[in-house]
Amino acid sequence: MASNSQIAFAPLGETIAITANATSPNGVQALVSERNKAHSTGQYRVVNAGTVIVHLGVGPTVAKAKANAEAAVSGNPAAGIPLLPGAVEILRFSDTSYFSGLAASAQTLYITPGQGI
């Protein structure tokens, strides 16, 4: 029997677009389908459609997602998750997460809630 981590990713919600920039935008939610809410987590397909690295910020509130969109520098860790240009990642977060992004210039991130890898 396949578990969520062994099946191909299936989109189960609407895709959101975030414009990451030098000043990270307010966090936005990508709502998880009711079917997966029982697990209190969601799997998300995150696409960096831009040409530079985007630092993905994730948090339980609009403000926390924005604050977590930060770049790590040598000797200073940061909460932001670096996404290389063209990256497509399947990541797992709380089903109530908000998303934001930080980049050197305007870049588009697409985030789709779903299930699978």
C-alpha distances in whole Angstrom, upper triangle without the diagonal:
4,7,10,11,9,10,14,16,17,20,20,24,27,28,31,34,36,39,39,42,45,45,41,41,40,36,34,31,28,27,23,22,22,18,18,21,19,18,22,20,20,19,22,23,26,29,32,34,37,39,39,37,36,35,33,34,31,32,32,35,37,40,37,35,39,40,37,37,39,40,40,43,44,44,43,39,38,35,35,32,33,32,34,35,32,29,26,24,21,22,21,23,24,24,28,29,32,32,35,36,39,41,44,44,43,39,36,33,30,28,25,22,19,15,13,15
4,7,8,6,6,10,12,14,17,17,21,24,25,28,30,32,35,35,39,41,41,38,37,36,33,31,28,25,24,20,19,20,17,15,19,18,16,19,18,17,16,18,19,23,25,28,30,33,35,36,33,32,32,29,30,28,29,29,32,34,37,34,32,35,36,33,34,36,36,36,39,40,41,40,36,35,32,31,28,30,28,30,31,29,26,22,20,17,18,17,20,22,21,25,26,28,29,32,33,36,37,40,41,39,35,33,29,27,24,21,19,15,12,10,11
4,5,5,7,10,12,13,16,16,19,23,23,26,28,30,33,33,36,39,38,35,35,34,30,28,25,22,21,18,17,18,15,13,16,15,13,16,14,14,13,16,17,21,23,27,29,32,34,34,32,30,29,27,27,25,26,26,29,31,33,31,29,32,33,30,31,33,33,33,37,38,38,37,33,31,28,28,25,27,26,28,30,28,24,21,18,15,15,14,17,18,18,22,22,25,26,29,30,33,35,38,39,37,34,31,27,25,22,19,17,14,10,8,10
4,6,6,9,9,10,13,13,16,19,20,22,24,26,29,29,33,35,35,31,31,30,26,24,21,19,18,14,14,15,13,10,13,13,11,14,11,10,9,12,14,17,20,23,26,29,31,31,28,27,26,23,24,21,22,23,26,27,30,27,25,29,30,27,27,30,30,31,34,35,36,34,30,29,26,25,22,24,23,25,27,25,21,18,15,12,12,11,14,15,15,18,19,22,22,25,26,30,31,35,35,33,30,27,24,21,18,16,13,10,6,5,8
4,6,8,9,12,14,15,18,21,20,23,25,26,29,28,32,34,34,31,31,30,26,25,22,20,19,16,17,19,16,13,16,16,13,15,13,12,9,12,13,16,19,22,24,27,29,29,26,25,24,22,23,21,22,23,26,28,30,27,25,28,29,26,26,28,28,28,32,33,33,32,28,27,24,23,20,22,21,23,25,23,19,16,13,10,11,10,14,16,16,20,20,22,22,25,26,28,30,33,34,32,29,27,23,21,18,16,14,12,8,5,6
4,7,9,12,15,16,20,22,22,25,27,28,31,31,34,37,37,33,33,33,30,28,25,22,22,19,19,21,18,16,19,19,16,19,16,15,12,15,15,18,20,23,26,29,30,30,28,27,27,25,26,24,26,27,30,31,33,31,28,31,33,29,29,31,31,31,34,35,36,35,31,30,27,27,23,24,23,24,26,24,20,17,15,12,14,14,17,19,20,23,23,25,25,28,28,31,32,35,36,34,31,28,25,23,20,18,16,13,10,6,7
4,6,8,12,14,17,20,20,23,25,27,30,30,33,36,36,33,33,32,29,27,24,21,20,17,17,19,16,15,18,19,17,19,16,14,12,14,14,17,19,23,24,27,30,30,28,27,27,25,26,24,26,27,30,31,33,31,28,31,33,30,29,32,32,32,36,37,38,36,33,31,28,27,24,25,23,24,25,23,20,17,15,12,14,14,18,20,19,23,23,25,24,27,28,31,32,35,35,33,30,27,24,21,19,16,15,11,8,5,6
4,6,10,12,15,18,17,20,22,24,27,28,31,34,34,31,31,31,27,25,23,19,20,17,17,19,17,16,19,20,18,20,17,15,12,12,11,15,16,20,21,24,27,27,26,25,25,23,25,24,26,27,29,30,32,30,27,30,32,29,28,30,30,31,34,36,37,36,32,31,28,26,23,23,21,22,23,20,17,14,13,10,13,14,18,20,19,23,22,24,23,26,26,29,29,33,32,31,27,24,21,18,16,14,13,10,8,5,5
4,7,9,12,14,14,17,19,21,24,24,28,31,31,28,27,27,24,22,19,16,16,14,14,17,15,13,17,18,17,18,15,12,9,9,8,12,13,17,19,22,24,25,24,22,23,20,22,20,23,24,26,26,29,27,24,27,29,26,25,28,28,29,32,34,36,34,30,28,25,23,20,21,19,20,21,18,15,12,11,8,11,12,15,17,16,19,19,20,20,22,23,26,27,30,30,28,24,21,18,15,13,10,10,7,5,4,5
4,6,9,12,12,16,18,21,24,25,29,32,32,28,27,27,24,21,18,15,14,12,11,14,13,12,15,17,17,18,15,12,10,10,9,13,15,19,20,23,26,27,26,24,24,22,23,21,23,24,26,26,29,28,25,27,30,27,26,29,30,32,35,37,38,36,33,30,27,25,23,24,21,23,23,20,18,14,13,11,13,14,16,18,16,19,19,20,20,23,24,27,28,31,31,28,25,21,18,15,13,9,9,5,5,6,8
4,6,8,9,12,15,18,21,22,26,29,29,26,24,24,21,18,15,11,11,10,9,13,12,12,15,17,17,17,15,11,9,9,8,11,13,17,18,21,24,25,24,22,23,20,21,19,21,22,23,23,26,25,22,25,27,25,24,27,29,30,34,36,38,35,32,29,26,24,22,23,20,22,22,19,17,14,13,11,13,14,15,16,14,17,17,18,17,20,21,25,26,29,28,26,22,19,16,12,10,6,6,4,7,9,11
4,7,9,12,16,19,22,24,27,31,30,26,25,24,20,17,14,10,9,7,6,9,9,9,12,14,14,15,13,10,10,10,11,14,16,19,21,24,27,28,27,24,24,21,22,20,21,21,22,22,26,25,22,25,27,26,25,28,30,32,35,38,39,36,33,30,27,25,23,25,22,25,25,22,20,17,16,13,14,14,15,15,12,15,16,17,17,20,22,26,28,31,30,27,24,21,18,14,12,8,6,4,7,10,13
4,7,9,13,16,19,21,25,28,27,24,22,21,18,14,11,8,7,6,6,10,11,11,12,16,16,15,14,11,11,10,11,13,15,18,19,22,26,27,26,23,23,20,20,18,19,19,20,20,23,23,20,22,25,24,23,27,29,31,34,37,38,36,32,29,26,24,22,24,22,24,24,22,20,17,17,14,15,15,15,15,12,13,14,15,15,18,20,24,26,29,28,25,22,19,16,12,10,7,5,6,10,13,15
4,6,10,13,17,19,22,26,25,22,19,19,16,12,10,7,8,9,9,13,14,14,15,19,19,18,16,13,13,11,11,13,14,17,17,20,24,25,24,21,22,19,19,18,19,19,19,19,22,22,19,21,24,23,22,26,28,30,34,37,38,35,32,29,25,23,22,23,21,23,22,20,19,17,17,15,16,16,16,17,14,14,15,14,14,17,19,22,24,27,25,22,20,16,14,10,9,6,7,9,13,16,17
4,7,10,13,16,19,23,22,19,17,17,14,11,10,7,9,11,12,16,17,16,17,21,20,19,17,13,13,10,9,10,10,13,13,16,20,21,20,18,19,16,17,16,18,19,19,18,21,21,18,19,22,21,19,23,24,27,31,34,35,32,29,26,23,21,19,20,18,20,19,17,16,14,14,13,14,15,16,17,14,15,14,13,12,14,16,19,20,23,22,19,16,12,10,6,5,4,7,10,13,16,16
4,7,10,13,16,20,19,16,13,13,11,8,8,6,9,12,14,17,19,18,18,22,22,20,18,14,14,11,11,10,11,12,13,15,19,19,19,16,17,14,14,14,16,17,16,15,18,18,15,16,19,18,17,20,22,25,28,32,33,30,28,24,21,19,18,19,17,19,18,17,16,15,15,15,15,16,15,16,14,14,13,11,10,11,13,16,18,21,19,16,14,10,8,6,5,7,9,12,16,18,19
4,7,9,13,16,16,13,11,12,11,9,10,9,13,15,18,21,23,21,22,25,25,23,20,17,16,13,12,10,10,10,10,12,16,16,16,13,15,13,14,14,17,18,17,15,18,18,15,15,18,18,15,19,20,23,26,30,32,29,26,23,21,18,17,17,15,17,15,15,15,14,15,16,16,18,17,19,17,17,15,12,10,10,11,14,15,17,16,12,10,7,6,5,7,9,12,15,19,21,20
4,6,9,13,12,10,8,9,9,8,10,11,14,17,20,23,25,23,23,27,25,23,21,18,17,14,13,11,10,10,10,11,15,14,14,11,12,10,11,12,15,17,16,13,15,16,12,12,15,15,12,15,17,20,23,27,29,26,24,20,18,15,15,15,13,16,15,15,15,15,15,17,16,18,17,18,18,17,14,11,8,7,7,10,11,14,13,10,8,6,5,6,8,11,14,18,21,22,22
4,6,10,10,8,7,10,11,11,14,14,18,21,24,27,29,27,27,30,29,27,24,22,21,17,16,13,12,10,10,10,13,12,13,10,12,11,12,14,17,19,18,15,16,17,14,12,15,15,12,15,16,20,22,26,28,25,23,20,19,15,16,15,14,15,14,15,15,16,17,19,19,21,20,22,21,20,17,14,11,8,7,9,9,12,9,6,5,5,6,9,11,15,18,21,24,25,24
4,7,8,6,7,10,10,12,15,16,19,22,25,28,30,27,27,31,29,26,24,22,21,17,16,13,12,10,11,9,12,10,10,7,8,8,10,13,16,18,17,14,15,15,12,10,13,13,9,11,12,16,18,22,24,21,20,17,15,12,13,12,11,13,12,14,14,16,16,19,18,20,19,21,21,20,17,14,10,7,4,5,6,9,8,6,5,6,7,10,12,16,19,22,25,26,24
4,5,6,7,11,13,14,18,19,23,25,29,31,33,31,31,34,32,30,27,25,24,21,20,16,15,12,13,11,12,10,11,8,10,11,12,15,18,21,19,16,16,17,14,11,13,14,10,11,12,16,18,21,23,21,20,17,17,13,15,14,13,15,14,16,17,19,20,22,21,23,22,24,25,23,20,16,13,10,7,5,5,6,5,5,6,9,11,14,16,20,22,26,28,29,28
4,6,9,13,15,17,20,22,26,28,31,34,36,34,33,36,34,32,29,28,27,24,23,19,18,15,16,13,14,12,11,10,10,12,13,17,19,22,20,17,16,17,15,12,13,13,10,10,11,14,16,19,21,19,18,16,16,13,15,14,15,16,16,18,19,21,22,24,23,25,24,26,27,25,22,18,15,12,9,6,5,5,6,7,10,13,14,18,19,23,25,29,31,32,30
4,6,10,12,15,18,21,24,27,30,33,35,32,31,35,33,30,28,27,26,23,23,20,19,17,18,16,17,15,14,12,11,12,12,15,17,19,17,14,13,14,13,9,10,12,9,10,12,15,17,21,22,19,19,16,16,13,16,16,17,18,18,21,21,23,23,25,23,25,23,24,25,23,20,16,14,10,9,6,8,9,9,9,12,14,15,18,19,23,25,28,31,32,31
4,7,9,11,15,17,20,23,26,29,31,29,28,31,29,26,24,23,23,20,20,17,17,15,16,15,17,15,13,10,9,9,9,12,13,16,14,11,10,11,9,6,8,9,7,8,11,15,17,21,22,19,18,14,13,11,13,14,15,17,17,19,19,20,20,22,20,21,19,21,21,19,16,13,10,6,5,5,8,10,10,10,11,12,12,15,16,19,21,25,27,28,27
4,6,9,12,15,18,21,24,27,29,27,26,29,28,25,23,22,22,19,19,16,17,15,17,16,18,17,16,12,12,11,10,12,13,15,13,9,9,11,9,6,10,11,9,12,15,18,21,24,26,22,21,17,16,14,15,16,16,19,19,20,20,21,21,22,20,21,19,20,20,18,15,11,9,6,7,8,11,13,12,11,11,12,12,14,15,18,20,23,26,28,27
4,7,10,13,16,19,22,24,27,25,24,27,26,23,21,20,21,19,20,17,18,18,19,19,21,20,19,15,14,12,10,11,11,12,9,6,7,9,7,5,9,11,10,13,17,20,23,26,27,23,22,18,16,14,16,18,18,21,21,23,22,22,21,22,20,20,18,18,18,15,13,9,8,6,9,11,14,17,16,14,15,14,14,15,15,18,19,22,25,27,27
4,7,10,13,16,19,21,24,21,20,23,22,19,18,16,17,15,17,15,16,16,18,18,21,20,18,14,13,10,8,8,8,9,7,4,7,8,5,6,9,10,9,13,16,19,23,26,27,23,21,17,14,13,15,17,17,20,21,21,20,20,19,19,17,17,14,14,14,11,9,5,5,5,8,11,15,18,18,16,15,14,12,13,12,15,15,19,22,24,24
4,7,9,13,16,18,21,19,18,21,21,18,16,15,16,13,15,13,15,16,17,18,22,21,19,16,15,12,10,9,10,10,9,7,10,11,8,9,13,13,12,16,19,22,25,29,30,26,24,20,17,15,16,18,18,21,21,21,20,19,18,18,16,16,14,13,12,10,8,5,5,7,10,14,16,20,19,16,15,13,11,11,10,12,13,16,19,22,22
4,6,9,12,14,17,15,14,18,17,14,13,11,13,11,13,13,15,17,19,20,24,23,21,18,17,13,12,10,10,10,9,8,12,12,10,12,15,15,14,18,21,24,27,30,31,28,25,21,18,17,17,19,18,22,22,22,20,18,17,16,14,14,11,11,9,7,6,4,6,9,13,16,19,23,22,20,18,15,13,12,9,10,10,13,16,19,20
4,6,10,12,15,13,13,16,16,14,12,9,10,8,10,11,13,15,17,19,23,23,21,18,17,14,13,11,12,12,12,12,16,15,12,15,18,17,16,20,22,25,28,31,32,29,26,23,19,18,17,19,18,21,21,20,18,16,15,14,13,12,11,11,8,8,8,7,8,11,14,18,20,24,23,20,18,15,12,10,7,7,6,10,13,16,17
4,6,9,11,10,10,13,14,12,11,9,11,10,12,14,16,19,21,23,27,26,25,21,21,17,16,14,14,13,13,14,17,17,15,17,20,19,19,23,26,28,31,34,35,32,29,25,22,21,20,22,21,24,25,23,21,19,17,15,14,13,11,10,7,7,8,9,11,14,17,21,24,27,27,24,22,19,16,13,10,9,7,9,13,16,18
4,6,8,7,7,10,10,9,8,6,8,9,12,14,17,20,22,25,28,28,26,23,22,18,18,15,15,14,15,16,20,19,17,20,22,21,21,25,27,29,32,35,35,32,29,26,22,21,20,23,22,25,25,24,22,19,17,14,13,11,10,9,6,8,9,11,13,17,20,23,26,29,29,26,24,21,17,15,11,9,6,7,9,13,15
4,5,6,7,10,11,11,10,9,10,11,14,16,19,23,24,27,31,31,29,26,25,22,21,18,19,17,19,20,23,23,21,24,26,24,25,28,30,32,36,39,39,36,33,30,26,25,24,26,25,28,28,26,24,21,19,16,16,14,13,12,9,11,13,15,17,20,23,27,29,33,32,29,27,23,20,17,14,11,8,8,10,13,16
4,5,5,8,10,10,11,10,13,15,17,20,23,26,28,31,34,34,32,29,28,25,24,21,20,18,20,21,25,24,22,26,28,26,27,31,33,35,38,41,41,38,35,32,28,28,26,29,28,31,32,30,27,24,22,19,18,16,15,13,10,12,15,17,19,23,26,30,32,36,35,33,30,27,24,21,17,15,11,11,12,16,19
4,6,7,9,10,11,10,12,15,17,20,23,27,28,32,35,35,33,30,29,26,25,22,22,20,22,24,27,26,24,28,30,28,29,32,34,35,39,41,42,39,35,33,29,28,27,29,28,31,32,30,27,24,22,18,18,15,16,14,11,14,17,19,21,25,27,31,33,37,37,34,31,28,25,22,18,15,12,10,10,13,17
4,5,6,7,7,7,9,12,15,18,21,24,27,29,33,32,30,27,26,23,22,19,19,17,20,22,25,23,22,25,27,25,26,29,31,32,36,38,38,35,32,29,25,25,24,26,25,28,29,27,25,21,19,15,15,12,12,11,8,12,14,17,19,22,25,28,31,35,34,32,29,26,23,20,16,14,10,9,8,11,15
4,5,5,7,8,11,13,17,19,23,26,28,30,34,33,31,28,26,23,21,18,17,15,17,20,23,21,20,24,25,24,25,28,30,32,35,38,38,35,31,28,25,25,24,27,26,29,31,29,26,23,21,17,16,13,12,9,7,9,12,15,18,22,24,28,31,35,35,32,30,27,23,21,17,15,11,11,11,15,18
4,6,8,10,13,16,19,22,26,29,31,34,37,36,33,31,29,25,24,20,19,17,20,23,25,24,23,26,28,26,28,31,33,34,37,39,39,36,33,30,27,27,26,29,29,32,33,32,29,26,23,20,18,14,14,11,9,12,15,18,21,25,28,31,34,38,38,36,33,30,27,24,21,18,15,14,13,16,19
4,5,8,11,14,17,20,24,27,29,32,35,34,31,28,26,23,22,18,18,16,19,22,24,22,21,25,26,24,25,28,30,31,34,36,36,33,30,27,24,24,23,26,26,29,31,30,26,24,20,17,15,11,11,9,8,11,14,17,19,23,26,29,32,36,36,34,31,29,25,23,19,17,14,13,12,14,16
4,7,11,13,17,19,23,25,28,30,33,32,29,26,24,21,19,15,14,12,15,18,21,19,18,22,23,21,23,25,28,28,32,34,34,31,27,25,21,22,21,24,24,28,30,29,26,23,20,17,14,10,9,6,5,8,10,14,17,20,23,26,29,33,34,32,29,27,23,22,18,16,13,13,13,15,18
4,7,10,13,15,19,22,25,27,30,29,26,23,21,18,17,13,13,12,15,18,20,18,16,20,21,19,20,23,25,26,29,31,31,29,25,22,19,19,18,21,21,24,26,25,22,19,16,13,10,7,6,4,4,8,9,13,14,18,20,24,26,30,31,29,26,24,20,19,15,14,10,10,10,12,14
4,6,10,12,16,19,21,24,27,26,24,21,20,16,16,13,13,13,16,17,20,18,16,19,21,19,19,22,24,25,29,31,31,29,25,23,19,18,17,20,19,22,23,22,19,16,13,10,8,6,5,6,5,8,9,12,13,16,19,22,25,28,29,27,24,21,17,15,12,10,7,7,7,10,12
4,7,10,13,16,19,22,24,24,21,19,18,15,15,13,15,15,18,19,21,19,17,20,22,19,19,22,23,24,28,30,30,28,24,22,19,18,15,18,16,19,21,19,16,13,10,7,6,4,6,9,8,11,11,13,13,16,18,21,23,27,27,25,22,19,16,13,10,8,6,5,6,7,8
4,6,10,13,15,18,21,21,18,16,16,12,13,12,14,15,17,17,20,18,15,18,20,17,17,20,21,22,26,28,29,27,24,21,18,16,14,15,14,17,18,16,13,10,8,5,5,6,8,10,10,12,10,12,11,14,15,18,20,24,24,22,18,16,12,10,6,5,4,6,8,9,9
4,7,10,12,15,18,18,17,15,15,12,14,14,16,18,20,20,22,20,17,19,21,19,17,20,21,23,26,28,30,28,24,22,19,16,14,15,12,14,15,13,10,7,6,4,7,9,11,14,13,15,14,14,12,14,15,18,19,22,22,20,17,14,10,8,6,5,6,7,9,9,9
4,7,9,12,15,15,13,11,12,9,12,12,15,17,19,18,20,19,15,16,19,16,14,17,17,20,23,25,27,25,22,19,16,14,11,11,9,11,12,10,8,6,5,6,7,10,12,15,15,16,13,13,10,12,11,14,15,18,18,16,13,11,7,6,5,7,9,11,13,13,12
4,6,9,12,12,11,10,12,11,14,15,18,21,21,20,22,21,17,18,20,18,16,18,18,20,23,26,28,26,23,20,18,15,13,12,8,9,9,7,6,5,7,9,11,14,15,18,18,19,17,16,13,13,12,14,14,17,16,14,11,8,6,5,7,9,12,14,15,15,14
4,5,8,9,8,7,10,10,13,15,18,21,22,20,21,21,17,17,19,17,14,16,15,18,20,23,26,24,21,19,18,14,12,10,7,7,6,5,5,7,9,12,13,16,17,20,21,21,18,17,13,12,10,11,11,13,13,11,8,6,5,7,9,12,15,17,19,19,17
4,7,9,10,10,13,13,16,18,22,24,24,22,24,23,20,19,22,20,17,19,18,21,23,26,29,27,25,22,21,17,15,13,10,9,7,5,8,9,12,15,16,20,21,23,23,24,21,19,16,14,12,14,12,14,13,11,7,6,6,7,11,13,17,19,21,21,19
4,6,8,8,12,13,16,19,22,25,25,23,24,23,20,19,21,20,16,17,16,19,21,24,27,25,24,21,20,17,15,13,10,9,6,6,9,11,14,17,19,22,22,25,25,25,22,20,16,14,12,12,9,11,9,8,5,6,7,10,13,16,20,22,24,24,22
4,7,9,13,15,18,21,25,28,28,25,26,25,22,21,23,21,17,18,16,19,20,23,26,25,23,22,21,18,16,13,11,8,5,7,10,13,16,19,21,24,25,28,28,29,25,23,19,17,14,13,10,10,9,9,7,9,11,14,17,20,23,25,27,27,24
4,6,10,12,16,19,22,26,26,24,24,23,20,19,20,18,15,14,13,15,16,19,22,21,20,18,18,15,14,10,9,7,5,9,10,14,16,19,20,23,24,27,28,27,24,22,18,15,12,10,7,7,8,9,7,10,11,15,17,20,23,26,27,27,24
4,7,9,13,16,19,23,23,22,21,20,17,16,17,15,12,11,10,12,13,16,19,18,16,15,15,11,10,6,6,5,5,9,9,12,13,17,17,20,21,24,25,25,21,19,16,13,10,9,6,8,9,11,9,11,11,14,16,19,22,24,25,25,22
4,6,9,13,16,20,20,18,18,17,14,13,14,12,9,9,9,12,14,17,20,17,16,13,13,9,8,6,5,7,8,10,10,12,13,15,15,18,18,21,22,21,18,16,12,10,6,6,5,8,9,10,7,9,8,12,13,17,19,21,23,23,21
4,6,10,13,17,17,16,15,14,11,11,11,9,6,6,6,9,12,15,17,14,12,10,9,5,5,4,6,9,11,13,12,14,13,15,14,16,16,18,20,20,16,14,10,8,5,5,6,10,12,12,11,12,10,13,14,17,19,21,23,23,21
4,7,10,14,14,13,14,12,8,9,10,8,5,8,9,11,15,18,19,17,14,11,8,5,5,6,7,11,12,14,12,12,11,13,11,13,12,15,16,16,12,10,7,6,5,7,9,13,14,13,11,11,9,11,11,14,15,18,20,20,19
4,7,10,11,10,10,8,5,6,7,4,4,7,10,12,16,19,19,16,13,10,7,5,7,9,11,14,16,17,15,16,14,15,12,13,11,13,15,14,10,8,6,5,6,8,11,15,16,15,14,14,11,13,12,15,16,19,21,22,21
4,7,9,9,10,7,4,8,9,6,7,10,13,15,18,21,22,18,15,12,8,8,9,12,13,17,19,19,17,16,14,14,11,11,8,9,11,10,6,6,5,7,9,11,15,18,19,18,17,16,13,14,12,14,14,17,18,20,19
4,5,7,8,5,4,8,8,7,9,12,15,17,20,23,23,19,17,13,10,10,12,15,17,20,22,23,21,20,18,17,14,12,9,9,11,9,5,5,7,9,12,14,18,21,22,21,20,19,16,17,14,16,15,18,20,22,22
4,7,8,6,7,10,11,10,13,16,19,20,24,27,26,23,20,17,13,14,15,19,20,24,26,26,24,23,20,19,15,14,10,8,9,6,5,6,9,12,15,17,21,25,25,24,23,21,19,19,16,17,16,19,20,22,23
4,5,5,6,9,10,10,13,16,19,21,24,27,27,23,21,18,14,15,17,20,21,25,26,27,25,24,22,21,18,17,13,11,12,8,7,6,9,11,14,17,20,24,24,23,22,21,18,19,17,18,17,20,23,25,26
4,6,5,6,9,10,11,14,18,21,24,27,27,23,21,18,15,15,17,19,20,23,24,25,24,23,22,21,19,18,15,14,14,11,9,6,8,8,12,14,18,21,21,19,19,18,16,17,16,18,18,21,24,26,26
4,6,5,6,9,10,13,16,19,22,25,25,21,19,16,13,14,17,19,21,24,25,26,25,25,23,23,21,20,17,16,17,13,11,9,10,9,12,14,17,20,21,20,20,20,18,19,18,21,21,24,26,28,29
4,5,5,6,9,11,15,16,20,23,22,18,16,13,10,11,14,17,19,22,24,25,23,23,21,21,18,17,14,13,15,12,10,8,9,9,12,13,17,20,21,21,20,20,18,19,18,20,20,23,25,26,26
4,5,5,6,10,13,15,19,22,22,19,16,12,9,9,11,14,15,19,20,22,20,20,18,18,15,15,12,12,14,11,8,6,5,6,8,11,14,18,19,18,17,16,14,15,14,17,17,20,22,24,23
4,5,5,8,12,15,18,21,22,18,16,13,11,10,12,14,16,19,20,22,20,21,20,20,18,18,16,16,17,15,12,9,7,5,7,9,12,15,16,15,15,15,14,16,15,19,19,23,25,27,26
4,6,7,11,13,16,19,19,15,14,10,9,9,12,15,17,20,22,24,22,23,21,22,19,19,17,17,19,17,13,11,10,9,10,10,13,16,18,18,18,18,17,19,18,21,22,25,27,28,28
4,6,9,11,14,17,17,14,11,8,5,5,9,11,14,17,19,21,19,20,18,19,16,16,14,15,17,15,12,10,9,8,8,9,13,16,18,18,17,17,15,18,17,20,20,23,24,25,24
4,7,10,13,17,17,14,12,8,7,5,8,9,11,14,16,18,17,18,17,18,16,17,15,17,18,17,13,11,8,6,5,5,9,12,14,14,13,14,13,15,15,18,19,22,24,25,24
4,7,10,13,14,11,9,6,6,5,8,9,12,14,16,19,18,19,18,20,18,19,18,19,22,20,17,15,12,10,8,6,9,11,14,15,15,16,15,18,18,22,23,25,27,27,26
4,6,10,12,9,8,6,8,6,8,7,11,12,15,18,17,19,18,20,18,20,19,22,24,23,19,18,15,12,10,8,9,10,14,15,15,17,16,19,19,23,24,27,28,28,26
4,7,8,6,5,5,8,7,9,9,12,14,17,20,18,20,19,21,19,21,20,23,25,25,21,20,17,16,13,11,12,14,17,19,18,20,19,22,22,25,26,28,29,29,27
4,6,5,7,8,11,11,12,12,15,16,18,22,20,23,22,24,23,24,24,26,29,28,25,24,21,19,16,14,14,14,18,20,20,23,22,25,25,29,30,32,33,32,30
4,6,8,10,14,14,15,14,17,18,21,24,23,25,24,26,25,26,26,29,32,31,28,27,24,22,20,17,17,17,21,24,24,26,25,28,28,31,32,34,35,34,31
4,6,10,13,15,16,16,20,21,24,27,25,27,26,28,25,27,26,28,32,31,28,27,25,23,21,19,20,20,24,27,26,28,27,30,30,33,33,35,35,35,32
4,7,10,12,14,14,18,20,23,26,24,26,24,26,23,24,23,25,29,28,24,24,22,20,18,16,18,18,22,24,24,26,25,27,27,30,31,33,33,33,31
4,7,9,11,12,16,18,21,23,21,23,21,22,20,21,20,22,25,25,21,21,19,18,16,15,17,18,22,23,23,24,22,25,24,27,27,29,30,29,27
4,6,8,10,14,16,19,22,19,21,19,20,18,18,17,19,22,21,18,17,15,14,13,12,14,16,19,21,20,21,19,22,21,24,24,27,27,27,26
4,7,9,13,16,19,21,18,19,17,18,15,15,14,15,18,18,14,14,12,12,11,11,14,17,20,20,19,20,17,19,18,21,21,23,24,24,23
4,6,9,12,15,17,15,16,14,16,13,15,14,16,18,18,14,13,10,9,8,8,11,14,16,17,15,16,14,16,15,19,19,22,23,23,21
4,6,10,13,14,12,13,11,12,10,12,12,15,18,18,14,14,11,11,9,10,12,15,17,17,15,15,13,15,14,17,17,19,20,20,18
4,6,10,12,10,12,11,13,12,15,16,19,21,21,17,16,13,12,9,9,10,12,15,15,13,14,12,14,15,18,19,21,22,21,19
4,7,8,6,8,8,11,12,15,16,19,21,21,18,17,13,12,10,10,10,13,14,14,11,11,10,12,12,15,17,19,20,20,17
4,6,5,9,10,14,15,18,19,23,24,25,21,20,17,15,12,12,11,12,14,14,11,12,11,13,15,18,20,22,23,21,19
4,6,9,11,15,17,20,21,25,26,26,23,21,18,16,13,13,11,12,12,12,9,10,10,12,15,18,20,22,23,23,20
4,7,10,13,16,19,21,24,25,26,23,21,18,17,15,15,14,15,15,14,11,10,10,11,13,15,18,20,21,20,17
4,6,10,12,16,18,21,22,23,20,19,16,16,14,15,14,16,17,16,12,12,10,11,12,14,16,17,18,17,14
4,7,10,13,16,19,20,21,19,18,15,16,15,17,16,19,19,18,14,12,10,9,10,11,13,14,15,14,11
4,6,10,12,16,17,19,16,17,14,15,15,17,17,20,21,20,16,14,11,11,10,11,12,12,13,11,9
4,7,10,13,14,17,15,16,14,16,16,19,20,23,24,22,19,17,13,12,10,9,9,9,9,8,6
4,7,10,12,14,12,13,12,14,15,18,19,23,24,23,19,17,14,13,10,10,10,10,10,10,9
4,7,9,11,10,12,12,15,17,20,22,25,26,25,22,20,16,15,12,11,9,10,9,10,10
4,6,8,7,10,10,14,16,19,21,25,26,24,22,20,16,15,12,12,10,11,12,13,14
4,5,5,9,11,15,17,21,24,27,28,26,24,22,19,17,14,14,11,12,13,15,16
4,6,9,11,15,18,22,25,28,29,27,24,22,18,17,13,12,9,11,12,15,16
4,7,10,14,17,20,24,27,28,26,24,21,18,17,14,14,11,14,15,18,20
4,7,10,13,17,20,24,24,22,21,18,15,15,12,12,11,14,16,18,19
4,7,11,14,17,21,21,19,18,16,13,13,11,12,12,15,18,20,20
4,7,11,14,17,17,16,14,12,10,10,9,11,12,15,18,20,19
4,7,10,14,14,12,11,11,9,11,10,14,15,18,21,23,22
4,7,10,11,10,9,9,8,11,11,15,17,20,23,23,22
4,7,8,9,9,10,10,14,15,19,21,24,26,27,25
4,5,7,7,10,11,14,16,20,22,25,27,28,26
4,7,8,12,14,17,20,23,26,29,31,31,29
4,6,10,12,16,19,22,25,28,31,31,29
4,7,10,13,16,20,23,26,29,29,28
4,7,10,13,17,20,23,25,26,24
4,7,10,13,17,19,22,23,22
4,7,10,13,16,19,20,18
4,7,10,13,16,17,16
4,7,10,13,14,14
4,6,10,12,12
4,7,10,12
4,7,9
4,7
4
